[in-house]
């Protein structure tokens, strides 16, 4: 017993000498400490949480500066046995994509908290605990390389988000949170089935790096890919699984919306990139046109529906559907430039949409209405707010020298090389984006000033500070994206090489089957999938 | 010799001006400081002036050292560097961009100066000045860019500034709408531009095998790469150039995307002069001239360019005949003159088109500023029917306006005559477009007519303004630019004297599709000149005397051709047609079908909540079984047991 305790301390030290462990568990330390603070001391609670978020953001810089850009998932690896009987490991590691997503998460949290400092009154303690828990879950999702561990983090993250919407949300919060929960749960369950199938097939392993070298038969790939894709498509969200998003966004408290747009949606596309595409290359290649089609529908449909929303948050939510469609288009073009652009667009979307939600939240804090028709001529009444809103709008519609342009341009440029029609349809999103955003700006900010009830002073120093950080990212990522692009591209290259091998193998099997040898290959699946599509 | 790093300053100085005045504006918005207007004016005017001086230095360097083809600073900063595609920021000034730089900064400086007077009483003066500086920054980026994408950066940037400045007085909803319309119509053009860029990159990427080392330069979109590898694009050159030209129709207000420019007159008048007449709208012409080596490879596109230009020139000029808003007349005249420039490009007269860009910048800026001077004096009265007699009250404005009216009408020896005539002559010299010459000539007459009509309406006769005693000539900051511009509009033409054209020699690297019958051309040009001068003079004089005698002499015609007149007066109802064909259907479809029906009823209602409801219904049904009575459970147990036994027996 005493020996255990003696061993425990050095074990802990060695465990936390890995930065990823620090990043994952540091927020939990925050939870522990906050739990002992009385609930009435709201300022102390908020200050403590903020310190934890800021420190976490500071720690996250470590992985940026100590990162070696190898392109494979080999950075800051840690592998500990966890549930031995099931061969489940505590396996973490990151590559360029997950590194940037972890940093994104770590920076989103403090900004979301500062930006909504006074928005939440009731139950602030539990609110902060939920946020800290959420951060643990999100960082964990991006770092986990053991599929079971990934699943655990995925579910961990769901619960605090459910609380955030359900407790601190708007008037229709119960409906929205339940919808969010059940929808995501439905996806998760399918994902679990898929992961278990993979686990048993591949000889009882959840280790992603081992699974990368394991190939299911083409047929099985289709099913497993389908199950995973369903889970991820809900998260992205892809058309037609998107209707939880407007409800969740509208009802969520501002910080919830920011995190939802900034980080949670990225988990869907991250899942596609990290799991679905490299694990099931045959299925990816086979379903590519359908997924591109869905992505394109998302781009155009999201933009058109966004255009006619009367509620600002809903408008931005639908614009998310459109923007995330661009990400999916880039990923499934399976072209290096487009994929890199698509991944970059993930980061852009987090910045611009996150900032838009913050801005709408700041307005909502004052007036308690999100209806566009309740506003007019705001530019005269809140000029500083208007400056920030305009800059973020430009970023959202992808004006050059802002971050949005880099992502959209590279995505469409690469897509064009892979699939011209897709790129041309996708590029209409650029026009439509300008239409709905500028129309929003026109209705809210221009025209005769209208004193909406509660509309007080312009942005205060705290709000200006948060938005200035956002604006800094907008321009930095728009003017000097090179270091980020470089890290994303190396990771992309690895995935594409894997697919390339698969393509060659498929060609080889095709040749061998021509010469009379037996063997299943992916082109056999065509009639089957076609018949599936025809089923009522 | 100008140190080559200095050329970075040409665009950056106005950016600095924007940042300084922008910060002042921001602090003012936060209510901390009250902007010192004279300091704002000083910064705002100094920056373009310094850029102009640097531009002049570049021009002199290029002129004195013929061996230097261009001054460039490539690779200022890496932008998007990928394995298969490189983009860097880099600047390059050659003969073409040096001319444009001088026009932009020179006219830009004068208009900044003018704005000091015009906008002085506006409460948002510093914001206005900072926007103007920002515009100049983007325009200069567009001009001195060394790659197509950097040009596109400037291209979108000037569009943004145009949006901000059109909607500068945004409390008026109509003005805000006009700004939005300009931006969106331009975006539609940019869509074509982007597709053009994609086509180029795709072709180059396919030509360079992807597995060759990454050290190979892959900045496909730099002009030098485009020029040296243009051959690769041969199979798709028509598509590429048509896409790029579609972009140009947006920015330079040609058919089918010209509809935004008349509405853009909602902005302050100096903005109309600078952005919507002298500089930004010529970006499309500049882009085509810059990529002339691609356009000459595609004869079909050239033909399209010439045709679109010609038709736009004619149709816009005809609308100009009917308008009563002084700025609208000038706006349509701009559209029409831009059409001329495209006609010039289309027939291969690249240097002629750029020459016209230059002279047009002088006289049209002067006309707009003159109009601004009038509007300023008349307290925002823009309808020419309520003007009149201003020649006595505002002599400087009137004289400069008249000079520029004659210049645009093509009366020698003013600038417009030389540049327009060069385009018309080249149209005639090109056998394929010879018949275009006559249409162009006719349009020149129409131009002379409506411009003279405008002058007569606004400046001669009796004063029809209700408070004639309040009319005063504008302050010197406004009249000085007018005088300088009118002076330039008078003398600039001699740069392009037929036979020994300085500007033609300067821009000789643009190449010129030389007329086949070069020997007889001097004489022929002389004849054609005579015809066009005679025709333009006749039309101008006709307009002068007809309108002088009776301003409403067309009333009878209007009544006879009522439908036709209202059709033209309402700009051929193109706005209404677009609205009917595109705007309303898309809006209605999104609102009624996609949003209310499909998204809410089908996807969310039927699929999502339907699934939820049906599972809840199923649950209800099943819960009926859970009665809580032990007897019932026993009964089920018994039934189950029977079934199991039955299965075992029959299994």
Interface residues (C-beta under 8 A of the other chain):
Chain A: X179 X182 X183 X240 X242 X243 X244 X301 X304 X305 X307 X308 X309 X336 X337 X340 X377 X379 X380 X383 X384 X387 X394 X399 X400 X401 X406 X409 X410 X412 X413 X416 X417 X420 X423 X424 X427 X428 X430 X431 X434 X435 X438 X439 X441 X442 X445 X446 X447 X448 X449 X458 X479 X480 X481 X482 X485 X486 X489 X493
Chain B: X26 X29 X30 X77 X78 X79 X80 X81 X82 X83 X84 X85 X149 X152 X153 X156 X157 X160 X163 X167 X170 X171 X172 X173 X176 X177 X180 X183 X184 X187 X188 X190 X191 X194 X195 X197 X198 X199 X201 X202 X205 X206 X586 X587 X589 X590 X591 X594 X595 X599 X603 X604 X607 X608 X612
